[in-house]
Amino acid sequence: MLRLLGNFLWFILGGFVMGLAWWLIGILCFITIVGIPWGKACFVMGRFSFLPFGQEAISRDELKQGEDIGTSAFGTLGNIIWFIFAGLWLAIGHLIAAFFSFVSIIGIPFGIQHLKLAGIALAPIGKTVVSKEVAEAARVANAQSVVDNMRNKE
């Protein structure tokens, strides 16, 4: 119930505008054809920006316990290009929204969420959005894998 209320308030108090900003940049990326990978990431993160409570953006290699093209050196290169052309501007938008959210006490949780989204806006390639429960399960599985590897080395 709290997630629903948080998402509703978020949507009407700024999430809608920032989600549209993500989607607008996504459309521009798709128009260029070469920007389709960035456009796809924009739509994923735009949907997350519309309704962020109860969800989390995590690295795909953390989720899948393996590297893919978005989490490899190509993903890093893609994030550098993204940062130059769009990431910085989306991050600034989220920082401005965070500032206005922090002005009121009731807006502090929204400001914190905007700060998280600003960080994601800087480098969204190689990330995906999952429920908080799935993200926690992935972290537990990764931790167990590390422990198992350490035990096998001894």
N, C-alpha and C positions, 0 to 999 in steps of 0.2 A: 504494500500500500504506500509506503514511504517513497519507493522508487517511482511509482506512478505519479505521486504528488510532486516530487522533485523534478521529474521530467516535464510535467505539465507547466510548472512555474518557470523552469529553465527555458522551455520552448517559447513562451510568451514574453519572457524578460530578456531576450537577446539570443537565445539559441537558434531561433528561426533565421535571424539575419546572418549569423556566422555560418550556419548550414548552407544558406543560399550562396554565400561568398565562396565556400568550398565547391559547390556545384557549378557556379559560374566559371570558376577557373578550370574545373573539370571539362566543361563544354568547350572552352577555348583550347584546352589540350587536345581534345578529340578532333577539333576542326583542323589542327595542324597535322594530323595523321601520325607524325613521329612522336607526338606527345601522348599517344594512347595509353602507355603504361602509367604515366603520371595522372592521366584523366581517370583511370580505373581507381587509383589510390585516392583521388579527390572524392569520388563518389562514395567509397567506403568510409572515409573520414568525415565526409559531409553528413552521411547518415548517423554516424557516431556523434557529430556535433549537434544534430537535431535532438537526440535523446541519449545523453551520455550516462545517466545514472543507472547503475546495475551492470554496466559494461566496462570493459577495459581494453586498451590497445596494447598488444604485446608483440614482440618479435616473432615472426613465423618460425624461425629456427628454434626458439624457445618452446613454441607450441608443438612442432613436429619432431623435435630432437634431431634436426638435420638441416643442412644448408640447402637453399634453393637459389635461383638466379637473383631474386630480390634481396637476399641476405648475403650475397657474395660481393666480390669486388665491383661487379656491374651495378649492384644495388647502391653501393657507396658512391660510385660515379653518378648514378641517377639522382641520388640525394644531393650531391654537390650542385648539379645542374638545376634541380628543383629549388634549392635554397636561393640561388641567384635570381631565378625568374619569378618565383611565386611564394616560396616558403617564408621568406623574410616578411613579406607584406601580410600574409595570413597571420603570422605570429604577432606582428604589430597590432593587427585588428583584435586578436584575442587579448593582448596585453591592455589595450585601451578598454575593452569590455571588462576585463578583470579589475582595472582601476575603478571603474564606475560601480562594479558589483561590491567592491570592498568599502565603498563610501558608506553603505548602510550595513548594519550588523546582520540583518537577515540575508543579505546578499553574499556573505563570506563564503558559504559552500559553493556558490556559483563562481565567485572569483577564483577559488582554488581549482575548480574544473576548467575555467578558462586558461589558467596557467598551465595545466596539464596539456590542454589542446594546443597552446602556443608551442610547447616543447615538441609535440607531435608534428605541428605544422613545419618545423624546421627540417625534419627528415622522416617523411611518412613511408617511403619505399621500404619494403621488407617487413612492414607491420600489418597486423590484422586486428579486427575487433571481435572479441568474444565476451561471454558473460563472465562476471567476476569469479563464479564458481569454476568455470573451465580454466581460467587463468591460474587460479590457485592450484587446481589439480595438475596443470602442466608444471608449475613450479615444484610441487611435491614430487612428481615423477622425475623431473630433472635432478632434484636433490638426491633422490634414491639412486639414480643412475650414477651420480658422482660418488656416492658412498660405496656402491657396489664395485666401481672401478678402483677405488682406493683400497678396498679389501682384497681385490684380486691381485693387486701389485705387491702386497705384503707377503 
